[in-house]
Amino acid sequence: MNRVEIATARLLSPAGLSVNDLERVLGQLLGHRIDSGDLYFQSVQHESFSLEDGIVKEGSFNLDHGVGVRAISGEKTGFAYSDDIILPALEQAAKAARGIAQLGQPQSLCVWQRQPQVALYTENNPLDSMKTEDKVALLQQIDKYVRSLDPRVIQVMVSLSGVFDTILVVGSDGTFNADIRPLVRLNVNVIVEQQGRRESGSAGGGARSTYDFFLEDNRAFVYAQDAVRQALVNLEAVDAPAGNMTVVLGPGWPGILLHEAVGHGLEGDFNRKGSSTFSGRMGERVASPLCTVVDDGTLLNRRGSLTIDDEGVPTQRTVLIENGILKGYLQDKLNAKLMKVAPTGNGRRESFSHIPMPRMTNTFMLPGPHQPEDIIASVEKGLYAVNFGGGSVDITSGKFVFSANEAYLIENGKITRPVKGATLIGNGPDVMTKIVMVGNDLALDEGIGTCGKQGQSVPVGVGQPTIRVDNLTVGGTK
Amino acid sequence: MIEFINESQYQQIVHDMLTMARKMGASAAEVGLSSAVGLNVTVRLNEIETLEFNRDKSIAVTVYKGDRKGTASTTDISPASLQATVLAALNLAKLMEPDPFAGLALMSDMATEKLDLDLYYPWDLTVDNAVRIAKACEQSALDIDQRMKSDGATLNSAQGYHVYGNTHGFLGYYPTSKHSLSCVMIAQEANAMERDYEYTLSRKPDLLESPEKIGRAASHRALNRLAARKLPTQKTPVLFHADIAAGIISHFLAAISGGRLFRKSSFLLDSLGKSVFPPHMHIYERPHILGGLGSAPFDSDGVKTQDKDIVDKGVVKSYLLSAYSARKLNLQNTGNAGGAHNILVKSTGEDYAALIKKLDRGLVVTELMGPGINLVTGDYSRGAAGFWVENGKVQYPVHEITIAGNLAQMFKQLIAVGNDVEKRSSIQTGSLLIEEMTLAGS
């Protein structure tokens, strides 16, 4: 069976819903001056296990399913959902969603196109990929390993989670597509203590894969080492500097810079409304010529990847900035249509009970010409930040922040000592023009990112090579 | 418009699941059910932008097999699904490791007395009416100035129903409602755009501020941010405006919560009985305020909530503990599973204008950005925007700066609490004046 057939069997058959029923519901939606409409069926299994104080205290399992019904009329969206997948609930939701328009002429449905894309990840259920006993044992091994690494470790918290998500999206525009999405995540959090000073370290990773991912290349234990290393580094950290300075950002997860400084501001909804600092700047220089930034939802097994987005559109690689010039926005169907461009496969939603909107997938900067060592050697005095806790942006003013939780001073071209965490703040389009060196060491993050927008969380990826930014404000205390 | 929540059915479900769990071999069990229905309308440029009907429910069961614990939840309340959910929790519990501290709260702590906290005021709101109110709000905002650009006005009305039961025979339930109107405006001038918003929030629809007032305030706030400047790096006193001051108090509450304490993940370990704030500081928890945004008759363990002083004369008088964290720490349960319920911070008497005078020269923060809080060490570093004050007067808006310090020290240096109390939060505090922080800028 292909994915559409599997999803149909999983989502529609138990409710006795036929394709004819869906056609009728969509027909009812469209009969009321509605340009288009779609139905989004979803069933999600989620489990998590957590260890602390040396014992796996808690396991939890969650099963959610439901259907979201959306009606679109010009710039208007009507939306309703039900956590019962049954015909009367579907009809009731459709009736509510079309409340945005009362009158109008009937429209016809397009012929459904059922051509599944090549999957970017396994269709296997990660929850079944390992016995519960083995999940518990894995957490135990990680705990023992962490405690063996250093006697200063006083607390270890490990969490393991898996998601198995099946979606089916059926639209009046001919969309009839499905996806089966696994997602796993492991996180290790460590508290260390030395002479009364306590510090924490945290590391982890994940992928659209099964739990085997954490055993390959010993990943689980590499995270454990990294969490301990980071906590011990923080024990030695001195106060971070305050003020405007040169900042070198390490490869991988520090690419959160691009997510905040560039990515959100290039989402189609903000640009259609003209509320983004990047609005109306297509074709203009918005970054230094060293910068080429893409959003790519097609990377195999990545946390931010999707075979199709939540509107049934195949994901793609979208060039956002090419050699410093603004080239593209991220679009869902609604905003693409209103801006008269093609959708880019970035229409995403947290679940059936949320409205789709343009969202990032994996956002990263392509490698440049410089050796990472040369970048650090070029800085007389500055900050080298390699790990971050998160960030946020005001897309209208362009102000963005991201908070380092592992950083070092650079003095006379050398990394000298660790400093405490500090928030970095800048103005997106401004900071991007101050990227003066780009390394050849592109790396993507470990698969830990979650992006929040208008109350909706979705998994994303980021990445970048080592880069040097002149003039970022560093929010230390010294 | 909003469909009726089936209260007796939900109580029955919780009861049935507890019975099921017992029959299937649980030594103890607890079940929580939350349900909400609502309407959310956003209007932009005098047209509906989104019309959303919300209808959520979720039911979670925790079962114990002796010292072992398993949890499962679902949105599907069909009998087959409820049984499968209990079974999933039991299967997990069997395979977890024994935890001597696991289990229900004490039977004697259950909230057996029924309290009506006046939390439920459903709004018979039609879509047309909701649209009309949101449009009025947006129009008032746009009428303020040519430089305004709308990012929409949103009316949200929701009602919820909460049930919690456990195998002590406790079954508690209460309905709630919450209504809000918000408006987001962008002020444009030259090449700069600044966004800001205003909102009103209440359990009772007739206590919401007028749409016109909210719209106008949103525009004024956005306009006030235009022509913001950067500031040089310096040490400065900082006044956290009441709008955002609850955040500072919430970091304190997080640092004295049981989960962080037994995990040794707090900078306030062993702070009970110690002076954390100056002597003028009093922080109270009052869970039974009628109509209060944080009011609740029982916590998420079914334990009765009660009035208590958390900080008295600057000294920590109580942690925030659940049944589990209390056992871990060998302390009395405080009825705070799930957090605090209505926190009141006593004012030192000054109004906002007096605080600006007292600040004399320094920063007023009206917006904070990013994470930047390390509760293990208390280190604090966040993006900020606000206003610069000199000679006791607001001079100009500022942006693209950070403020940093350590929470332990910031608490000690909290020299004044305004009487301009923010009522839209379950943490009610006035503006907070902190003696010195590091401001980083240009």
Interface residues (C-beta under 8 A of the other chain):
Chain A: E52 D53 I55 V56 K57 E58 G59 S60 F61 N62 L63 D64 H65 G66 G74 E75 K76 T77 G78 F79 A80 Y81 S82 D83 D84 A93 A96 A97 G99 I100 T132 E133 V136 I154 Q155 M157 I191 E193 R198 E199 S200 A240 A242 G243 N244 K273 G274 S275 T277 S353 I355 G389 G390 G391 S392 D394 T396 S397 K399 F400 V401 F402 S403 N405 K420 G421 A422 T423 L424 I425 G426 N427 T473 V474 G475 G476 T477 K478
Chain B: R44 E47 I48 E49 T50 L51 E52 F53 N54 R55 D56 K57 S58 K69 G70 T71 A72 S73 T74 T75 D76 S81 A84 T85 A88 A89 N91 L92 A93 L95 M96 E97 P98 D99 A102 V127 K149 D151 I186 A192 M193 E194 R195 R225 T233 R263 K264 S265 F267 M369 G370 P371 G372 N374 V376 T377 D379 S381 R382 G383 A385 H399 E400 I401 T402 I403 A404 G405 N406 T438 L439 A440 G441 S442
